[in-house]
Every structure is written in structure tokens, then in C-alpha cells.
Amino acid sequence: MNLSEVMTELKKKGSPQTVKIFSRHGAPENLFGVKVADLKPIAKKIKGDQKLACELYATGNSDAMYLAGLVADGSLMTKRDLNAWARDASWYMISEYTVPWVTSDSEHAEELALKWMVAKKEKVATSGWATYSSLLGLRDDKQLNQVEIKKLLKQVEKEIHQAPNRVRYTMNGFVISVGTYVKPLLKQAQAAAKKIGKVDVQMGETSCKVPLATDYIAKVEKMGRIGKKRKSARC
């Protein structure tokens, strides 16, 4: 399939109802409203087509950009490419999921995550925290810089309640990721979660809620799944 064919397929699968739902979550106007479940069969058809994935992302269409994240191989992308993706993310579904998924495949993932975390642009900063969180779930604990992670936990404790809206959400997600994926740092994550407490985030015209990190980590611990890694950041 080429770009035109994929865009035509996306348009066919879009629906006004899904556009309405995504808009309530903060999606921009440039979208067809394709459900994620309907994107995955298309992703299977074009998997491995890196050029097409990059073309899809460049359209600025939300559905196409999300699809690009399901297809693109971050290990084939340069730092310049990944920086551009972070900069051009149109809303949080792209900045907090698509960009981190792809970046976590790259050898530059940790470097870019740390760089983006301190960005002035909110969406870029969220990509940073979400990318680091993805790495926690993918890499063996021995491959992680646990000293750095402890410092980041302290940073979250200190800054989260004054951080920009979606940055608060991804910082909270980082604490959860440390607690659920990095077993040696479980106690530190639990302590940070307790100190942070409830995190307030404006979620648009939705009923979505921010997970309470203490409860989330406790639930995973009760299930006996602390430290269980993932095969892929994508879902």
C-alpha cells in the first residue's frame, strides 16, 4: 500500500462518533476518527515499510500518526528524526504513546528521554517521561541506571504538583512504572507514590481519572507481577 491508499482506507474506517470521542480528549481537527482496533489490521499490512510510516506521520493526521507509531522502527531513525516526531506530536495520544513507543526502540532512547523531560514545550516533556517509563518496562534491571532513576523519583516528588498538566500525568506514570517494572526500586517507588499522593490533571471533557500510584503499585504487587518486563512498549 502507498500513502494515498492508506489514507483512503483510514478515511473509510473513520466515524463521526469516534471523532467526537477523541475531540473530547483533546484531539485536533485533523483526524478521521479511526478506532485503534481498526488501525491494527492496516498496521499488519504495512509492517516493515519504514518510508511509509514516516510519510504517515508527516501528514499531521492523528489517525495516520498513531498508525505510524505501530509500524515505524525507531532503531532505524536518527536523533534528528525522533526529535522531529516529538516536536510535531499533535496531542497526547501521539506525544505520550506513539513517540515513546518508537523512541524506545532507539539506542538514543535514554539520552532523548532525559533531554525531552526538561523541554519547555509540554508535549515534548511528556514524551520524555513516557519514553523513560517505556524503557523501564523493556530493559533488564541490570541495563538500567538505577542511580539516575532514584534521582528522577526525587525530582518527581519535588516538582510534580507544579508541573504542566500532562507532564503531571506522565510523571505519575513514571513512578508507577518504576514500582511495577524495577523490582530493586519497589520500596523507593512506593515511598515516592505515598509522598506524592493524589495527582490532579485536567482530562478534557471526559470522565477519565489519574491512577493513584500507591494503589496501582499495590495491585500489581498483590498479583505477584512486580518486575515482570514487557516484550514491546506498543499496545
Residue pairs with C-beta under 8 A, 6 or more apart in sequence:
1 9
1 42
1 45
1 46
1 49
1 52
2 52
3 52
3 55
3 56
3 59
6 42
6 46
6 52
6 56
6 64
6 67
7 59
7 61
7 64
9 42
10 32
10 34
10 39
10 42
10 61
10 63
10 64
10 67
11 32
13 32
13 34
13 35
13 38
13 42
14 31
14 32
14 33
14 34
14 63
15 33
15 34
15 35
16 33
17 33
18 33
18 34
18 35
19 27
19 31
19 32
19 33
20 33
21 33
22 31
22 33
22 62
22 93
23 29
24 204
24 205
24 206
25 91
25 92
25 93
25 203
25 204
25 206
25 208
26 91
26 92
26 204
27 62
27 90
27 91
27 93
28 62
28 90
28 91
30 60
30 61
30 62
30 90
31 61
31 62
31 63
32 61
32 63
33 63
34 63
36 66
39 63
39 66
39 67
39 70
40 70
42 67
43 67
43 70
43 71
46 52
46 53
46 71
47 71
48 71
48 73
49 71
50 71
50 72
50 73
50 76
52 71
53 67
53 68
53 71
53 72
53 73
54 68
54 72
54 81
56 64
56 65
56 67
56 68
56 71
57 64
57 65
57 68
57 69
57 72
57 85
57 88
57 98
59 65
60 88
60 90
62 90
62 91
62 93
62 94
65 89
65 90
65 94
65 98
66 93
66 94
66 97
66 98
68 98
68 102
69 94
69 97
69 98
69 99
69 101
69 102
69 234
70 101
70 234
72 102
73 102
73 105
74 82
74 101
74 102
74 103
74 104
74 105
74 106
74 109
75 105
75 106
75 107
77 85
77 102
77 106
79 106
79 108
79 111
79 112
82 99
82 102
82 103
82 106
82 108
82 112
83 112
85 98
85 99
85 102
85 103
86 95
86 99
86 103
86 112
86 116
86 123
86 124
86 127
87 121
87 124
89 95
89 98
89 99
89 123
89 124
89 127
91 123
92 123
92 126
92 166
92 169
95 123
95 124
95 126
95 127
95 130
95 166
96 126
96 127
96 130
96 166
96 169
96 170
97 130
99 127
99 130
99 131
100 127
100 130
100 131
100 133
100 134
100 233
101 134
101 233
101 234
103 109
103 112
103 113
103 127
103 131
103 134
104 131
104 134
104 135
104 138
104 233
105 233
106 112
109 131
109 134
109 135
110 132
110 135
110 145
112 128
112 131
113 127
113 128
113 129
113 131
113 132
113 135
114 128
114 132
115 128
116 124
116 125
116 127
116 128
116 131
117 125
117 128
117 129
117 132
118 125
118 128
119 125
119 128
122 164
122 165
122 166
122 167
123 166
125 163
125 164
125 167
125 170
126 166
126 167
126 169
126 170
128 170
129 167
129 170
129 171
129 173
129 174
130 170
130 173
132 152
132 174
132 177
133 170
133 173
133 174
133 176
133 177
134 233
135 144
136 144
136 149
136 174
136 177
136 178
136 181
136 182
137 177
137 180
137 181
137 229
137 230
137 233
138 229
138 230
138 232
138 233
139 229
140 229
141 182
141 183
141 184
141 227
144 182
146 182
146 184
146 185
149 178
149 182
149 185
150 185
150 188
152 174
153 175
153 178
153 185
153 188
153 189
153 192
154 192
156 171
156 172
156 174
156 175
156 192
156 196
157 192
157 195
157 196
159 171
160 168
160 171
160 172
160 196
160 199
161 168
161 196
161 199
161 200
163 171
165 201
165 202
166 201
168 199
168 200
168 201
168 210
169 199
169 201
169 210
171 199
172 196
172 199
172 201
172 210
172 211
172 213
173 211
175 189
175 192
175 193
175 196
175 213
176 189
176 193
176 211
176 213
176 216
176 217
178 185
178 188
178 189
178 192
179 185
179 186
179 189
179 190
179 193
179 213
179 216
179 217
179 220
179 226
180 216
180 217
180 220
180 225
180 226
180 227
181 227
181 228
181 229
181 230
182 189
182 227
183 226
183 227
186 217
186 221
186 226
186 227
189 213
189 217
190 214
190 217
192 213
193 212
193 213
193 214
193 217
194 214
196 213
197 212
197 214
198 210
198 212
199 210
199 213
200 210
201 210
203 209
203 210
217 226
220 226
